[in-house]
Amino acid sequence: MSGVWNGKTPDASELAEPDEAARTSVPDAGGSLAYEDRVVALYLVETPYSLERAAEVIAGEQSTGTFTAVPGETASLKERHGAQIEWIVPLEETEAPTLPGAKLPPGHDGRYRRGKIVVSYPLVNFGPSIPNLMSAIAGNLFELQELSGLRLLDIELPEAFARRYPGPKFGLAGTRWLTGVYGRPIIGSIVKPSVGLSAEELGRLVYELAMAGLDFIKDDELNANPPYLPLDRKVRAVMEAIERAADATGKKTMYAFNITGDIDEMRRHHDAVVAAGGNCVMASVLSVGFAGLAHLNGYSEVPIHAHRNQWGMLTRCPGLGMEFAAFQKLCRLAGADHLHVNGLDSKFYESNESVVRSIRACASPLFGGYETVPVVSSAQWAGSAPATYEAIRSVDVMHLAGGGMLAHPDGPAAGFASMRQGWEAAAAGIPLGEYAATRPELARAIEKYGKG
């Protein structure tokens, strides 16, 4: 276990005016809160009540208590099954609630208190089950009237979860072995247009991209098994193109087929991909759920590319939902070999600081393994490489570019070359414009997409 809550509790001066990083990071808290028989959850809380009162409501609601005392809630039962408040760290106060619907206490002073609260839950209440874990650590909490804001920042899980969930079968090492890519990022693209291509049009595009040398290609999250091009037909068209290009180049591009669907449907489509010689499948985690992802991982013979579409629905409001630090642990447990993290300077709302934390989170220790490849995407091009490398100091990522590669003035092959050159410049510490002086693919990318 990673033991992220070891150390010294920060004093008030350190927490007086937290920025985004401080708000979502895990403060040290005087000794390990890692338990073999408990799950530990860290929350950001906002309440018109005291933080102590809010913590009591959270712990009671999610374990043995309810709004009133009931027969059978004995002291021994509460001792064995009750959630425990481990610590509370006050943050700032605000005059306006983040969320509607909060109940005000009598004589409310007009202030809403914010703070970080750690609650531990007995494993005996739900066992090493991700679906039932979510009912315990999230459940009805976000609806409580005593809270005007609640965000799950992080979780710490006992080893029982590692015994129940084997985690990714391939991860970074297996993906590098299958693609033959070492010493640099795995570079790829997304089929565009996202929807509407016929089998023939899709085959031609995939063949062109595979001949360009791409390491990886994926279906868009919008395109799984549509009536106009059922997955079985898609698999035939794509794999014919992949194999034909491999015969010519000696390199078999990894293609992630989007098999998101009902449980039985995913099994059929996984089997169809593997039977055709495919080497990756993709699932939208929030569509199939953690249980669906774990079920897929139980039989999958190829890496699982986990897409996090719908994630903004859970996280965009800073006072509601879940932080990626918690989400990625559950995805890794359930078997995600690759996991999307957004990209720097992307088309989405997320700050660069948040993206960097997400990339690093995928590489953080989890049960001594469970390595998952962070997938950097969204409005990416060769010029995205220097800032990304400067922030993470690693090439252990998958870097995807749609328009930033496919719309290169000299075609996808030049777009792929420019992406590689961008990372070469970044790793060598050479300014992009200087590196582009003798590399026309990179120079043309800079002309189209940005500045060196």
C-alpha positions as CSV (number, residue, x, y, z in Angstrom):
1,M,0.0,0.0,0.0
2,S,1.2,3.5,-0.7
3,G,0.6,5.0,2.7
4,V,-0.1,8.5,1.4
5,W,-1.3,9.9,4.7
6,N,2.0,9.4,6.6
7,G,3.8,12.3,8.2
8,K,2.9,15.6,9.9
9,T,-0.4,17.4,9.9
10,P,0.0,20.8,8.1
11,D,-0.7,23.8,10.2
12,A,-3.3,26.5,9.5
13,S,-0.9,28.8,7.7
14,E,-0.2,26.2,5.1
15,L,-3.9,25.7,4.4
16,A,-5.2,29.2,4.7
17,E,-5.7,30.0,1.0
18,P,-5.4,26.7,-0.9
19,D,-4.9,26.8,-4.7
20,E,-6.2,24.0,-6.9
21,A,-3.2,21.7,-6.2
22,A,-3.5,22.2,-2.4
23,R,-7.2,21.6,-2.5
24,T,-6.9,18.3,-4.2
25,S,-3.6,17.0,-2.8
26,V,-3.5,14.8,0.2
27,P,-2.0,16.5,3.3
28,D,0.2,14.5,5.7
29,A,-1.6,13.4,8.8
30,G,0.6,12.2,11.6
31,G,1.1,8.5,11.2
32,S,-0.1,5.9,8.8
33,L,-3.8,5.5,8.2
34,A,-3.3,2.3,6.1
35,Y,-5.3,-0.5,7.5
36,E,-5.5,-4.2,6.6
37,D,-9.2,-4.3,7.5
38,R,-10.5,-0.8,6.6
39,V,-10.9,1.4,3.6
40,V,-9.8,5.0,4.1
41,A,-11.4,7.8,2.2
42,L,-10.4,11.5,2.0
43,Y,-13.1,14.1,1.3
44,L,-13.2,17.8,0.6
45,V,-16.3,18.9,2.5
46,E,-18.4,22.1,2.6
47,T,-21.1,22.6,5.2
48,P,-23.2,25.2,6.9
49,Y,-22.6,23.2,10.1
50,S,-19.4,22.6,11.8
51,L,-16.9,20.2,10.1
52,E,-17.2,17.9,13.1
53,R,-20.9,17.7,12.6
54,A,-20.5,17.0,8.9
55,A,-18.0,14.3,9.6
56,E,-20.3,12.6,12.1
57,V,-23.2,12.7,9.5
58,I,-20.9,11.2,6.8
59,A,-19.6,8.4,9.1
60,G,-23.0,7.5,10.5
61,E,-24.9,7.7,7.2
62,Q,-22.5,5.3,5.4
63,S,-22.2,2.7,8.2
64,T,-24.5,1.9,11.2
65,G,-26.4,5.1,11.7
66,T,-29.4,6.9,10.2
67,F,-31.4,10.0,11.0
68,T,-32.5,8.6,14.4
69,A,-31.5,5.9,16.8
70,V,-32.9,2.4,15.9
71,P,-33.2,-0.8,17.9
72,G,-30.3,-3.1,17.4
73,E,-27.7,-0.4,17.0
74,T,-25.7,-1.6,20.0
75,A,-22.4,-0.4,21.1
76,S,-20.7,-3.7,20.1
77,L,-22.3,-3.5,16.6
78,K,-21.1,0.1,16.1
79,E,-17.6,-0.8,17.3
80,R,-17.4,-3.6,14.7
81,H,-19.3,-2.0,11.8
82,G,-19.2,1.8,12.4
83,A,-17.2,4.2,10.2
84,Q,-14.6,6.2,12.1
85,I,-13.5,9.8,11.7
86,E,-9.7,9.8,11.5
87,W,-9.0,13.5,11.2
88,I,-10.3,16.8,10.2
89,V,-8.3,19.7,8.7
90,P,-10.1,23.1,8.4
91,L,-9.7,25.1,5.2
92,E,-11.3,28.5,4.3
93,E,-14.9,29.6,4.8
94,T,-17.2,31.0,2.1
95,E,-20.4,33.1,2.1
96,A,-22.1,31.2,-0.7
97,P,-22.8,27.4,-1.0
98,T,-21.3,25.5,-3.9
99,L,-24.4,23.3,-4.3
100,P,-28.1,23.9,-3.8
101,G,-30.3,22.2,-1.3
102,A,-28.3,22.5,1.9
103,K,-30.3,22.6,5.1
104,L,-29.3,25.5,7.4
105,P,-28.8,24.9,11.1
106,P,-30.8,27.2,13.5
107,G,-29.2,30.6,13.9
108,H,-26.9,30.0,10.9
109,D,-24.2,32.7,10.7
110,G,-24.1,32.8,6.9
111,R,-20.8,31.0,6.6
112,Y,-20.0,27.7,4.9
113,R,-17.0,25.8,6.3
114,R,-14.7,23.9,4.1
115,G,-12.2,21.3,5.2
116,K,-10.6,17.9,4.5
117,I,-12.1,14.9,6.4
118,V,-10.7,11.4,6.5
119,V,-13.2,8.6,7.3
120,S,-12.3,4.9,7.5
121,Y,-14.8,2.2,6.8
122,P,-14.7,-1.4,8.1
123,L,-13.9,-3.9,5.2
124,V,-16.3,-6.4,6.9
125,N,-19.2,-4.2,5.9
126,F,-18.8,-4.7,2.1
127,G,-15.7,-6.9,1.5
128,P,-13.3,-6.5,-1.4
129,S,-16.0,-5.5,-3.9
130,I,-15.6,-2.4,-6.0
131,P,-19.4,-1.9,-6.6
132,N,-20.2,-2.3,-2.9
133,L,-17.1,-0.2,-2.0
134,M,-18.7,2.7,-4.0
135,S,-21.9,2.4,-2.1
136,A,-20.0,2.8,1.1
137,I,-17.5,5.6,0.3
138,A,-19.9,7.6,-2.0
139,G,-23.4,6.2,-1.9
140,N,-25.9,8.7,-0.6
141,L,-23.3,11.1,0.7
142,F,-23.7,13.6,-2.2
143,E,-27.4,14.0,-1.3
144,L,-27.0,14.8,2.4
145,Q,-28.7,18.2,3.3
146,E,-26.0,18.9,5.9
147,L,-23.5,19.2,3.0
148,S,-23.3,22.1,0.5
149,G,-20.3,20.5,-1.2
150,L,-18.5,17.1,-1.2
151,R,-15.7,15.7,-3.3
152,L,-13.9,12.3,-2.9
153,L,-10.3,13.2,-3.2
154,D,-8.5,9.9,-2.6
155,I,-8.9,6.4,-1.2
156,E,-6.6,3.9,0.4
157,L,-7.5,0.3,0.0
158,P,-6.4,-2.8,1.9
159,E,-4.6,-5.7,0.3
160,A,-7.8,-7.7,0.1
161,F,-8.7,-5.8,-3.0
162,A,-5.4,-6.9,-4.7
163,R,-6.3,-10.5,-3.9
164,R,-9.8,-10.0,-5.4
165,Y,-8.8,-7.9,-8.5
166,P,-5.7,-9.0,-10.4
167,G,-5.4,-5.6,-12.2
168,P,-4.1,-5.0,-15.7
169,K,-2.8,-8.1,-17.6
170,F,-0.5,-6.1,-19.9
171,G,0.0,-2.5,-18.6
172,L,3.0,-0.6,-19.8
173,A,5.4,-3.5,-20.3
174,G,2.9,-5.6,-22.2
175,T,1.9,-2.8,-24.4
176,R,5.5,-1.9,-25.2
177,W,6.1,-5.6,-26.1
178,L,3.1,-5.8,-28.4
179,T,3.9,-2.6,-30.2
180,G,7.7,-3.0,-30.2
181,V,8.1,0.6,-29.0
182,Y,10.8,1.3,-26.4
183,G,12.5,4.5,-25.2
184,R,9.8,6.9,-26.4
185,P,6.1,7.4,-26.0
186,I,3.7,5.1,-27.8
187,I,2.3,7.4,-30.5
188,G,-1.0,7.0,-32.2
189,S,-4.2,8.5,-33.5
190,I,-8.0,8.3,-33.5
191,V,-10.2,7.4,-36.4
192,K,-11.7,10.7,-37.7
193,P,-14.4,11.4,-38.7
194,S,-15.5,9.7,-35.5
195,V,-18.7,8.3,-37.1
196,G,-20.0,7.8,-40.6
197,L,-17.2,6.1,-42.4
198,S,-18.2,3.0,-44.5
199,A,-16.2,-0.2,-44.1
200,E,-14.3,0.6,-47.3
201,E,-13.5,4.1,-46.2
202,L,-12.4,3.0,-42.8
203,G,-10.2,0.3,-44.3
204,R,-8.5,2.8,-46.6
205,L,-7.8,5.2,-43.7
206,V,-6.5,2.5,-41.4
207,Y,-4.2,1.2,-44.1
208,E,-2.8,4.7,-44.7
209,L,-2.2,5.2,-41.0
210,A,-0.6,1.8,-40.6
211,M,1.6,2.3,-43.6
212,A,2.6,5.6,-42.1
213,G,4.1,3.6,-39.2
214,L,1.7,4.6,-36.4
215,D,2.2,2.6,-33.2
216,F,-1.5,2.7,-32.2
217,I,-4.9,3.6,-33.7
218,K,-8.2,3.6,-31.8
219,D,-11.9,3.9,-32.5
220,D,-13.6,7.0,-31.2
221,E,-15.6,6.6,-28.1
222,L,-18.7,7.5,-30.2
223,N,-18.2,4.5,-32.5
224,A,-18.7,1.0,-31.1
225,N,-21.2,-1.2,-32.8
226,P,-23.4,1.2,-34.8
227,P,-26.2,-0.1,-37.1
228,Y,-24.5,1.4,-40.2
229,L,-21.3,-0.5,-39.6
230,P,-21.7,-3.4,-37.1
231,L,-18.5,-4.3,-35.2
232,D,-18.0,-7.7,-37.0
233,R,-17.8,-5.8,-40.4
234,K,-15.6,-3.2,-38.8
235,V,-13.2,-5.9,-37.5
236,R,-12.9,-7.5,-40.9
237,A,-12.2,-4.2,-42.7
238,V,-9.7,-3.0,-40.1
239,M,-7.8,-6.2,-39.7
240,E,-7.5,-6.7,-43.4
241,A,-5.9,-3.3,-43.6
242,I,-3.7,-3.8,-40.5
243,E,-2.4,-7.2,-41.8
244,R,-1.8,-5.9,-45.3
245,A,0.3,-3.0,-44.0
246,A,2.2,-5.3,-41.6
247,D,3.1,-7.5,-44.5
248,A,4.6,-4.5,-46.3
249,T,6.3,-2.8,-43.3
250,G,7.0,-5.6,-40.9
251,K,5.2,-3.7,-38.1
252,K,1.7,-4.6,-36.8
253,T,-0.1,-1.5,-35.6
254,M,-2.1,-1.9,-32.4
255,Y,-5.8,-1.1,-33.0
256,A,-8.2,-0.6,-30.1
257,F,-11.7,-1.7,-31.2
258,N,-14.4,0.0,-29.2
259,I,-16.4,-2.9,-27.8
260,T,-18.4,-0.9,-25.2
261,G,-21.8,-2.5,-24.7
262,D,-23.8,-4.9,-22.6
263,I,-22.0,-7.6,-20.7
264,D,-22.7,-10.4,-23.2
265,E,-22.2,-8.2,-26.1
266,M,-18.7,-7.2,-24.9
267,R,-17.7,-10.9,-24.6
268,R,-18.9,-11.6,-28.2
269,H,-17.1,-8.6,-29.6
270,H,-13.9,-9.3,-27.7
271,D,-13.8,-12.8,-29.0
272,A,-14.4,-11.6,-32.6
273,V,-11.5,-9.2,-32.3
274,V,-9.1,-11.8,-30.9
275,A,-10.3,-14.4,-33.5
276,A,-9.4,-11.9,-36.3
277,G,-5.9,-11.3,-34.9
278,G,-6.7,-8.0,-33.2
279,N,-4.4,-6.9,-30.3
280,C,-6.5,-4.4,-28.3
281,V,-10.0,-3.6,-27.2
282,M,-11.5,-0.4,-25.8
283,A,-14.2,0.1,-23.2
284,S,-15.8,3.3,-21.9
285,V,-15.4,2.8,-18.1
286,L,-18.3,5.0,-17.0
287,S,-20.6,3.3,-19.6
288,V,-19.9,-0.3,-18.6
289,G,-19.0,0.4,-14.9
290,F,-16.2,-0.8,-12.8
291,A,-17.8,-4.2,-12.6
292,G,-18.2,-4.4,-16.3
293,L,-14.5,-3.5,-16.7
294,A,-13.4,-6.1,-14.2
295,H,-15.6,-8.7,-16.0
296,L,-14.0,-7.9,-19.3
297,N,-10.5,-8.1,-17.7
298,G,-11.4,-11.6,-16.4
299,Y,-11.3,-13.1,-19.9
300,S,-9.6,-10.5,-22.1
301,E,-6.6,-11.9,-24.1
302,V,-5.5,-8.4,-25.2
303,P,-4.9,-5.0,-23.6
304,I,-7.9,-3.0,-22.5
305,H,-7.9,0.6,-23.5
306,A,-10.0,2.4,-20.9
307,H,-11.7,5.6,-22.0
308,R,-13.0,8.0,-19.4
309,N,-15.7,9.8,-21.4
310,Q,-18.4,11.3,-19.2
311,W,-15.7,12.0,-16.6
312,G,-16.4,15.7,-16.6
313,M,-19.9,15.0,-15.3
314,L,-18.3,13.6,-12.2
315,T,-15.5,16.1,-11.7
316,R,-15.9,19.5,-13.3
317,C,-17.5,21.2,-10.3
318,P,-14.6,21.6,-7.8
319,G,-16.9,21.1,-4.9
320,L,-18.6,17.9,-6.2
321,G,-17.8,14.5,-7.5
322,M,-14.5,12.7,-7.5
323,E,-10.8,13.5,-8.0
324,F,-8.9,11.4,-10.6
325,A,-6.6,10.1,-7.9
326,A,-9.4,8.0,-6.6
327,F,-10.9,7.1,-10.0
328,Q,-7.7,5.8,-11.5
329,K,-7.1,3.4,-8.6
330,L,-10.4,1.8,-9.2
331,C,-9.8,1.6,-12.9
332,R,-6.4,0.0,-12.4
333,L,-7.8,-2.5,-10.0
334,A,-10.6,-3.4,-12.5
335,G,-8.0,-4.0,-15.2
336,A,-7.4,-0.9,-17.3
337,D,-4.1,-1.4,-19.2
338,H,-4.4,2.2,-20.7
339,L,-6.3,5.1,-19.2
340,H,-7.1,8.5,-20.6
341,V,-5.9,11.5,-18.7
342,N,-6.5,14.4,-21.1
343,G,-3.7,16.5,-22.5
344,L,-1.9,19.8,-21.8
345,D,-3.5,22.8,-23.4
346,S,-6.3,20.6,-24.6
347,K,-9.8,21.6,-25.9
348,F,-11.3,20.7,-22.5
349,Y,-11.8,22.7,-19.3
350,E,-9.1,20.8,-17.3
351,S,-6.1,22.7,-16.1
352,N,-2.6,21.6,-17.1
353,E,-1.8,21.1,-13.4
354,S,-4.7,18.7,-13.1
355,V,-3.6,16.8,-16.2
356,V,0.0,16.4,-14.9
357,R,-1.4,15.1,-11.5
358,S,-3.4,12.6,-13.5
359,I,-0.5,11.3,-15.5
360,R,1.6,11.0,-12.3
361,A,-1.3,9.2,-10.5
362,C,-1.3,6.4,-13.1
363,A,2.4,5.7,-12.3
364,S,1.9,5.9,-8.5
365,P,2.4,2.7,-6.5
366,L,-0.6,0.5,-6.1
367,F,-0.2,-2.9,-4.5
368,G,3.4,-3.1,-5.9
369,G,2.3,-3.2,-9.6
370,Y,-0.9,-2.5,-11.4
371,E,0.9,-0.4,-14.0
372,T,-1.4,1.5,-16.4
373,V,-0.4,3.5,-19.4
374,P,-1.6,7.1,-19.1
375,V,-3.1,8.2,-22.5
376,V,-2.5,11.8,-23.3
377,S,-5.0,13.1,-25.8
378,S,-7.2,16.1,-26.9
379,A,-5.9,18.8,-29.3
380,Q,-2.4,17.3,-29.2
381,W,0.3,17.7,-31.8
382,A,4.1,17.6,-32.0
383,G,4.4,20.9,-30.1
384,S,2.6,19.3,-27.1
385,A,5.6,17.1,-26.4
386,P,8.1,19.6,-24.8
387,A,5.7,20.9,-22.2
388,T,4.4,17.4,-21.4
389,Y,8.0,16.0,-21.0
390,E,9.0,19.0,-18.9
391,A,6.1,18.4,-16.6
392,I,6.5,14.6,-16.1
393,R,10.1,13.8,-17.0
394,S,9.1,10.5,-18.5
395,V,8.3,9.0,-21.9
396,D,6.1,6.3,-20.4
397,V,2.9,7.6,-21.9
398,M,0.7,7.0,-24.9
399,H,0.4,10.2,-26.9
400,L,-2.6,10.4,-29.3
401,A,-3.2,13.1,-31.9
402,G,-6.3,13.2,-34.1
403,G,-6.3,16.3,-36.2
404,G,-2.8,17.1,-34.9
405,M,-1.5,14.2,-37.0
406,L,-4.1,13.4,-39.6
407,A,-4.4,17.0,-40.8
408,H,-0.6,17.5,-41.1
409,P,0.0,19.4,-44.4
410,D,2.1,16.5,-45.8
411,G,-0.2,13.7,-44.6
412,P,-0.4,11.3,-41.7
413,A,3.1,9.8,-42.2
414,A,4.6,13.3,-41.9
415,G,2.3,13.9,-38.9
416,F,3.6,10.8,-37.2
417,A,7.2,11.7,-37.9
418,S,6.6,15.2,-36.5
419,M,5.2,13.7,-33.3
420,R,8.3,11.5,-32.9
421,Q,10.5,14.5,-33.6
422,G,8.7,16.6,-31.0
423,W,9.4,14.0,-28.4
424,E,13.1,13.6,-29.5
425,A,13.5,17.4,-29.1
426,A,11.8,17.4,-25.7
427,A,13.9,14.5,-24.3
428,A,17.1,16.1,-25.6
429,G,16.3,19.5,-24.2
430,I,16.5,21.1,-27.7
431,P,14.1,24.0,-28.5
432,L,11.4,22.8,-30.9
433,G,12.2,25.4,-33.6
434,E,15.9,24.6,-33.5
435,Y,15.2,20.9,-33.8
436,A,12.9,21.6,-36.7
437,A,15.5,23.4,-38.7
438,T,16.7,20.1,-40.3
439,R,13.4,18.2,-40.0
440,P,10.8,19.3,-42.5
441,E,7.9,17.3,-40.9
442,L,8.3,19.1,-37.6
443,A,8.8,22.4,-39.3
444,R,5.6,22.0,-41.3
445,A,3.7,21.0,-38.1
446,I,4.9,24.2,-36.4
447,E,3.7,26.2,-39.4
448,K,0.3,24.7,-39.2
449,Y,-0.4,24.2,-35.5
450,G,1.8,26.6,-33.5
451,K,5.1,28.1,-32.7
452,G,8.4,26.5,-32.0
